[in-house]
Amino acid sequence: MRANSTAVWQDMDRQHHMHPFSDTQDLNARGTRIITKAEGIYIHSSEGEKLIDGMAGLWCVNIGYGRKELAKAAYDQMLELPYYNTFFQSSTPPTTELAARLPQIAPKGLNHVFFNNSGSEANDTIVKLVRLYWNTMGMSKKKTIIARDDSYHGSTLAAASLCGLTHMHPQFDLPLPGFAHIPAPYWYRDGGEMSPADYGMKTAAALEQKILELGADTVGAFIGEPIMGAGGVIMPPPGYWAEIQRICRKYDVLVIADEVICGFGRTGKWFGSDTYGIDPDFMTMAKGLSSGYMPISAVMLHDRVAGPLIEKAGEIAHGMTYSGHPVACAVALRNIEILDQEGIVERCGREIGPYFQVKLRESLADHPLVGEVRGIGLIAAIELAADRKTRRAHPAEKKVGYTCRSHATAGGLVMRAIHDTMVLSPPLVITKKEIDELVRRATAAVNATAKDLGVK
Ligand SMILES: *Cc1c(COP(=O)(O)O)cnc(C)c1O
């Protein structure tokens, strides 16, 4: 333990640190929780609390905390070659090896990769590559990218413009021109009396309407997370992705799969695209690519788009100092090796994912405060409802989700609240026994919330 105490750290934080997605004034009044160390699925705070990290950091520590192999990969690479760029006719061994490894696990046809440092940068890169692609093809009007309400694609200017979480827009005069949105297939909240499949078809049809409204000759691409994460673990209804892709192909609109959360085993296969039969032109990878141990992201390009770009575009005037950073690539390579060799992805799909989903439903699906439990693999949502039958939520000012989150933290579980949707996305290495404990703590938090509300 370092010499500093919680109060000292909190004070330094208060005086100097502006946190992402935080009201600094409000946060300063409350003080931050200082996380000091972690192992497996557990995080520790400077006050000696030990919590189950039900969110794997920010949906990213797929392999769990404390893997020495990843530390060693970074250490060895730093001694050998801590940095070199990939701009001027040079590359490094881990960069090339990772570039060759990713197509082996990605869906068929995704054979080229462009490296960045974050999911946001990767999506910004894709926005630029979509523009470049259509310029290269001589269709310079085909530029608008259609995304969905409630989607999250990152925080930089273009990525935030893609986002459908509209509270991210007004502060920054966003979205930029060239971005459009259609409804999300959020059946639980918006589907009313329709069946999930019918509601999925209705929201997919909204894509065709939007393309026709804007003119197919102006629409360049559609972007979607296979399962929408930060919007509240919104699952694609049956048939939804097939219909979305049919529409995109019909109007020559490129398909972008943002796999930043779904990738690297979260849904029980390597990619959400494998789980839902998506055949994307571009794929965004970040988070689980290195299990969060190093900042790195990747854009995968299908042969369909990489071919013309390589043949015709000439120099692509885009890149970051740290694109293909050797240390980050070495860590990502080792991470993928472990996910593969230890069968972590396979185990998530076959055994531990289904176990998690069954246990959560057994414990919570019939709870008087719960409208729905949904998820697949090791990603799930628990909807807290005022009326289970109509799926009506409590009034926002009651802050039911926030209350439940507080109870969860007090009970030793990091569980996120997105409005009144409680979200879980634990490390993929979680054991059955640990799942039992996680579900017990989640249920205790829901029970305590119900008690506060007088729900029986
Ligand atoms: C987290 C996330 C991003 C942004 O990644 P950063 O590394 O935070 O920039 C993009 N897309 C999705 C789906 C995400 O969950």
The ligand as an SDF file (V2000), in Angstrom:
LIG
                    3D

 15 15  0  0  0  0  0  0  0  0999 V2000
  -16.7840    2.1500  -25.0380 C   0  0  0  0  0  0  0  0  0  0  0  0
  -17.3460    2.1400  -26.4110 C   0  0  0  0  0  0  0  0  0  0  0  0
  -16.8070    2.9280  -27.4350 C   0  0  0  0  0  0  0  0  0  0  0  0
  -15.7390    3.9520  -27.1890 C   0  0  0  0  0  0  0  0  0  0  0  0
  -14.5430    3.4040  -26.7930 O   0  0  0  0  0  0  0  0  0  0  0  0
  -13.4770    4.3320  -26.0030 P   0  0  0  0  0  0  0  0  0  0  0  0
  -12.2900    3.4480  -25.8910 O   0  0  0  0  0  0  0  0  0  0  0  0
  -14.1030    4.6940  -24.7040 O   0  0  0  0  0  0  0  0  0  0  0  0
  -13.2290    5.5220  -26.8430 O   0  0  0  0  0  0  0  0  0  0  0  0
  -17.3090    2.7670  -28.7140 C   0  0  0  0  0  0  0  0  0  0  0  0
  -18.2980    1.9100  -28.9650 N   0  0  0  0  0  0  0  0  0  0  0  0
  -18.8640    1.1560  -28.0130 C   0  0  0  0  0  0  0  0  0  0  0  0
  -19.9390    0.1900  -28.3750 C   0  0  0  0  0  0  0  0  0  0  0  0
  -18.4280    1.2660  -26.6970 C   0  0  0  0  0  0  0  0  0  0  0  0
  -19.0150    0.5500  -25.7390 O   0  0  0  0  0  0  0  0  0  0  0  0
  1  2  1  0
  2  3  1  0
  2 14  2  0
  3  4  1  0
  3 10  2  0
  4  5  1  0
  5  6  1  0
  6  7  2  0
  6  8  1  0
  6  9  1  0
 10 11  1  0
 11 12  2  0
 12 13  1  0
 12 14  1  0
 14 15  1  0
M  END
$$$$
